Amino acid sequence: GLAEKRKIAIVVAFVVAAILTPPDVISQLLLAVPIILLYELSIFGARLVAPPYKDDFGDD
């Protein structure tokens, strides 16, 4: 799910921020941090709406 791909999402957020902002670190952080926070909020929201699936039919 989303939580398993967290490391990739963080790298992608910083790459996108580096492309879209001027070449200074502060601007990059000001764009990347909210993107990462939104990603974390989406993971939290997805867990609230649809808890992890548990297989009740035995151990396959």
C-alpha positions as CSV (number, residue, x, y, z in Angstrom):
1,G,0.0,0.0,0.0
2,L,0.9,3.6,0.4
3,A,2.9,3.1,3.6
4,E,5.1,0.6,2.0
5,K,6.1,3.1,-0.7
6,R,6.8,5.9,1.7
7,K,10.5,6.1,0.9
8,I,9.9,6.4,-2.8
9,A,7.2,9.1,-2.2
10,I,9.6,11.2,-0.2
11,V,12.3,11.0,-2.9
12,V,9.7,11.9,-5.6
13,A,8.5,14.8,-3.5
14,F,12.0,16.3,-3.2
15,V,12.7,15.7,-6.9
16,V,9.4,17.5,-7.9
17,A,10.2,20.3,-5.5
18,A,13.7,20.6,-6.9
19,I,12.3,20.9,-10.4
20,L,9.6,23.4,-9.6
21,T,11.4,25.8,-7.4
22,P,14.4,28.1,-7.8
23,P,17.8,26.6,-6.9
24,D,17.7,27.2,-3.2
25,V,17.2,24.7,-0.4
26,I,14.6,26.7,1.5
27,S,12.2,26.9,-1.4
28,Q,12.6,23.2,-2.0
29,L,11.8,22.4,1.6
30,L,8.8,24.8,1.6
31,L,7.3,22.8,-1.3
32,A,8.5,19.2,-0.4
33,V,7.4,19.2,3.3
34,P,3.7,20.0,2.6
35,I,3.7,17.3,-0.2
36,I,5.0,14.8,2.3
37,L,2.5,15.8,4.9
38,L,-0.4,15.4,2.5
39,Y,0.9,12.0,1.6
40,E,1.0,11.0,5.3
41,L,-2.5,12.4,5.8
42,S,-3.7,10.3,2.8
43,I,-2.3,7.2,4.4
44,F,-4.0,8.1,7.7
45,G,-7.3,8.8,5.9
46,A,-7.1,5.6,3.9
47,R,-6.6,3.6,7.2
48,L,-9.7,5.3,8.7
49,V,-11.9,4.6,5.7
50,A,-10.7,1.1,4.9
51,P,-8.9,-0.8,7.6
52,P,-6.4,-3.4,6.5
53,Y,-8.0,-6.5,5.0
54,K,-7.8,-9.6,7.2
55,D,-8.3,-13.0,5.7
56,D,-10.8,-15.0,7.8
57,F,-10.8,-18.1,5.5
58,G,-7.7,-19.8,6.9
59,D,-4.0,-19.5,6.3
60,D,-3.3,-19.7,2.5
